Amino acid sequence: NNLGSFEYRPETGVNLKESDRSTGVDTATAMNVGYMPDRWFGYSAVDLVVLTTGNRAFFETLAQDKKRCNALVEWVRRGGSLVISGGLNPDVLNAIPELVKLLPGMLDVAAKKQVRQINMSWRVLEGGTGGGTFNLIGNDKSPLFVTPLKPFTNRRFHVIGEDGNDKLIVQSAFGMGRVTYVGFDLDRPPFAE
């Protein structure tokens, strides 16, 4: 089955994207928790893992697989980069203590809200000059859900994006790696369109 430049292999549950020759970037999407590495060195060819909470069943299965959760945590601790996106279903993250300890702050599931738009201001570097603003606009068919993070005061962190007082993109180190929490869904419109 060919989905544009993606090839879905139903026998493996993995989407593979053809290499972008101009950048040398390859992407893969695991549609089945069983295809995630169960040892940290299984991520050795990976530069970045993006976990999105839009697929509740995926996270419920991952919560039961401590070996794969621990492999991901150990990979981050040894220098991996992880992005965790949690807008609509942030509660599934709280069900996986291995992932919760990676977060640069505390998820307040009760603070989850549906909004018509996000007016994001962002910074490139802490104390740096880069940054800007952008708006994400939802609609009745594809509403936006946000779940802000309350950064820990005992851990160094960098707020990359916020909407008013809501910290929506927060990054911190974990061991030799880096974890970025995004408080809206990267696997839903407008990003998944």
C-alpha distance (Angstrom), angle and dihedral (degrees) to the residues before:
residue distance angle dihedral
N1 . . .
N2 3.79 . .
L3 3.82 117.6 .
G4 3.80 101.9 -174.9
S5 3.78 106.5 -74.6
F6 3.81 90.2 -14.0
E7 3.74 123.0 89.1
Y8 3.79 116.5 -155.5
R9 3.76 115.1 -154.6
P10 3.81 106.3 -163.9
E11 3.80 92.2 -168.6
T12 3.82 90.2 62.8
G13 3.80 102.8 27.0
V14 3.81 90.1 -131.5
N15 3.80 128.8 126.3
L16 3.79 112.8 -148.6
K17 3.78 122.1 -165.1
E18 3.75 120.1 -153.0
S19 3.77 113.7 -109.8
D20 3.78 115.0 -90.3
R21 3.78 98.7 -128.3
S22 3.80 93.5 -157.7
T23 3.82 93.1 58.0
G24 3.81 103.5 18.0
V25 3.81 89.5 -128.3
D26 3.79 119.2 153.3
T27 3.79 122.1 -174.7
A28 3.77 133.2 -166.7
T29 3.79 130.8 -175.7
A30 3.80 119.3 -153.5
M31 3.78 108.3 -146.7
N32 3.80 92.1 179.3
V33 3.82 125.5 52.0
G34 3.81 88.8 -140.1
Y35 3.80 89.7 70.8
M36 3.79 93.8 58.0
P37 3.82 113.4 99.7
D38 3.80 115.5 -93.9
R39 3.83 92.6 -156.0
W40 3.80 126.7 52.6
F41 3.80 94.3 -120.6
G42 3.80 88.9 60.1
Y43 3.81 84.9 79.8
S44 3.81 93.2 55.8
A45 3.83 93.4 114.1
V46 3.82 92.5 45.7
D47 3.80 123.1 98.8
L48 3.80 98.3 -179.5
V49 3.81 136.4 11.2
V50 3.81 118.7 -158.3
L51 3.81 116.1 -163.6
T52 3.79 115.6 -168.6
T53 3.79 123.5 -170.8
G54 3.80 96.8 -147.5
N55 3.81 92.0 101.0
R56 3.81 102.1 64.3
A57 3.82 93.8 -178.3
F58 3.83 91.2 56.0
F59 3.82 91.3 54.9
E60 3.79 93.4 44.0
T61 3.81 88.5 54.6
L62 3.81 91.9 45.0
A63 3.82 90.1 52.0
Q64 3.81 88.4 61.5
D65 3.82 93.8 50.1
K66 3.81 105.3 74.8
K67 3.81 92.4 169.3
R68 3.82 92.5 60.8
C69 3.82 92.7 41.6
N70 3.80 90.8 51.8
A71 3.82 91.7 46.4
L72 3.81 90.2 55.2
V73 3.82 92.4 47.1
E74 3.80 92.3 48.9
W75 3.81 91.3 48.5
V76 3.82 90.3 53.6
R77 3.81 91.2 46.1
R78 3.83 88.8 53.7
G79 3.80 93.6 51.9
G80 3.81 108.5 -69.3
S81 3.80 124.0 141.0
L82 3.79 119.0 -131.2
V83 3.81 130.9 -175.0
I84 3.80 116.2 -165.1
S85 3.81 116.9 -166.4
G86 3.79 117.6 -164.6
G87 3.78 120.5 167.0
L88 3.81 111.4 123.4
N89 3.83 100.1 23.3
P90 3.81 108.1 27.4
D91 3.80 90.5 145.5
V92 3.81 90.6 73.6
L93 3.81 88.8 65.6
N94 3.80 91.9 55.2
A95 3.81 88.0 56.9
I96 3.82 90.5 63.8
P97 3.83 109.6 63.8
E98 3.81 91.2 -175.2
L99 3.81 89.9 63.5
V100 3.81 95.7 38.5
K101 3.81 90.3 61.4
L102 3.82 89.0 57.1
L103 3.80 94.1 57.0
P104 3.81 117.8 103.2
G105 3.80 90.0 -134.1
M106 3.76 146.7 0.8
L107 3.78 122.1 -65.3
D108 3.76 112.1 -132.8
V109 3.78 101.0 -159.1
A110 3.81 89.4 -176.5
A111 3.83 88.3 62.4
K112 3.82 91.9 61.4
K113 3.77 110.2 121.5
Q114 3.76 141.2 174.6
V115 3.79 113.1 -123.2
R116 3.80 136.2 -178.1
Q117 3.78 92.4 -137.3
I118 3.78 143.6 -1.1
N119 3.80 117.1 -135.9
M120 3.77 98.9 -158.9
S121 3.76 125.2 -167.6
W122 3.78 113.3 -170.8
R123 3.76 140.1 -173.2
V124 3.77 126.9 -151.5
L125 3.79 98.7 -156.0
E126 3.77 132.3 13.5
G127 3.78 105.6 -100.5
G128 3.81 88.5 1.2
T129 3.76 130.2 127.1
G130 3.81 98.8 -122.0
G131 3.76 123.0 99.4
G132 3.74 143.7 87.2
T133 3.76 144.0 176.1
F134 3.78 136.2 -87.6
N135 3.78 137.0 173.6
L136 3.77 127.1 -133.3
I137 3.78 111.7 -159.9
G138 3.78 123.6 -161.3
N139 3.77 129.6 -166.6
D140 3.79 138.4 -155.6
K141 3.80 91.1 -88.4
S142 3.82 94.9 47.0
P143 3.81 110.6 23.7
L144 3.78 120.7 -173.4
F145 3.78 120.3 -118.4
V146 3.78 122.0 -164.0
T147 3.78 131.0 -169.8
P148 3.80 112.3 -175.2
L149 3.79 122.9 -150.3
K150 3.80 125.0 -130.2
P151 3.83 102.4 -141.8
F152 3.80 116.6 -132.8
T153 3.78 112.7 -109.4
N154 3.81 92.9 -147.2
R155 3.82 94.7 57.3
R156 3.78 129.3 65.2
F157 3.78 111.3 -113.5
H158 3.76 140.1 164.6
V159 3.80 122.6 -140.2
I160 3.79 105.5 -142.8
G161 3.80 98.8 173.0
E162 3.77 136.0 18.0
D163 3.78 139.9 168.9
G164 3.80 105.9 -148.1
N165 3.80 104.7 -53.2
D166 3.82 94.4 -17.9
K167 3.80 112.0 106.9
L168 3.81 101.1 -145.3
I169 3.81 103.0 164.3
V170 3.80 115.3 36.5
Q171 3.79 127.3 166.6
S172 3.79 133.0 -168.8
A173 3.76 140.9 160.4
F174 3.78 121.8 -98.6
G175 3.78 111.8 -169.4
M176 3.80 104.0 -48.6
G177 3.81 91.9 -27.2
R178 3.76 136.6 78.3
V179 3.80 132.1 -121.8
T180 3.79 124.5 -163.3
Y181 3.79 121.3 -169.7
V182 3.81 117.2 -157.1
G183 3.80 113.7 -165.5
F184 3.80 96.4 -151.5
D185 3.79 134.0 56.5
L186 3.78 117.8 -83.2
D187 3.82 89.6 -178.1
R188 3.82 95.4 58.1
P189 3.83 132.3 66.2
P190 2.94 133.8 -41.3
F191 3.83 87.7 34.0
A192 3.79 97.0 38.4
E193 3.81 95.1 50.9
